[in-house]
Amino acid sequence: MGLSTRRRMASITGLQCTLQDLMTVARALLNDAPLLILDEPTTNLDPAAEHELRDEIYPATPGRATLAITHRLVHMERMDEILMLEYRSIVERGTYEKLLKANSLYKRVVEVQNQMLTTS
């Protein structure tokens, strides 16, 4: 009994993610809508593949507003504005630099995530 086509594994630079995940991102990029919403686009990717995909996504979206919803706060310096949510409310708002300079929730989450990435 084989896996369904939707869940078949595809390789990105030797790393694994699902074909469904890749197709979802590709469809969003090919659609010429003025607003691109990316909801956890790199969830099933490891850090190297995530970096590669993000490097491909942002140049492919010139002139389009892009809303990236994510728990993984990597490559956020590319964002014009970051909204930090807690319990369904915006608790912080600012640029990457501004939020890192402040004693912010954003800064604390970034520090924890960086520690997790360097110790794994």
N, C-alpha and C positions, 0 to 999 in steps of 0.2 A: 504494500500500500504506500503510494508516493505522496509527497506533500502537494498541496494545491498550488496552482500557478501563482496565486496571489502571495503565497508565503515562501516561494522558492528563494533560495539564497543567491544573491548576486555579489560579485566581488568588485570592490573599489580599491584600487592599488593594493590588492592582496588582503584587504580587510573586509569583514562581512557586514552586510546590512540586508534588509529584505527588498526584494524587487518592488513590492508595493510602496515602500518608503521612497525609493528613487523615482518611481512613476508619479507619485503625488507631487514631489518637488518639481519634476520636469513639467508636468501639466500646469502648475502654477506659474512657472517661468515663461512658458509658451503663450499663456493667456495674456493678452495685451491690456488687461484691466489697469486703470490708474492707481489702484490700491492692491498691493500684494500682502496677504496675511500669511505668515509662516508660524504655525503653531507647533512648537517642538520639532523643527525639521531635522534635527540631528540626534534625536533621542537614542536610536539604536546604533549609533556610530561610535567608534573609539576616538580618542582625541586627535589622532593624526588624520583620520578620514573626515572628521568634523571640520578641522582646519582647512582641508582641501576643498570640501563642499562650500564652506563659507567664502573662500577665495573665489569660487566660481559664481556664487549667487549674487554678491553685491555689484560686480561689474555688469551683470546681466540685467540690472534693474534701474538704469539711468532714467531720471525724470519721473519715476514712480515712487509714490509713498509706500514705504515698507514697514509693516508692523510685525516685529519678531517677538513671539511669546516664548519664553524659555526659562528653565530653572538653572541652566548651565550658563554662567556669566562669563563666557570667554568671547574674545573679539568684540567686546562691547564698546571699545574706543572708537569704532567706526560709526556708532549711532549718533544722530544729531541730538537726541534726547532720550533719557532713560526714565521710565516710571517704575518705581518699586512698590509692589502691592503686598499688603499684609491683611489677612482676613477680609478680602474683597474690597479693600479701600486703598487708594493711593496714599502712601505714607511719606514718600520722597520723590523728588523730581529734579532732574538736572542733567548736566553733561557728565561724561565719564570722569573727567578731571575734577569737576566740582564735587561729585559724590565721593571720590577717593580722598580728597583733601579734608572733607568734613568727617566728624566722628559719626558716620552714618550706618544704618542697617546694611546698605549696599556694600560699604567698605568691609564690614564684618563678615558678610556672606562671601565676598570675593576672597578674603583671607582664609576662611575655612575651606573653600573649594580649592584654592591654591595649595594648601597644606595636604589635602586629600590627594591631589594629583601628583605632588612631589614624593609622597610616601608610598604610593601604590606601585 
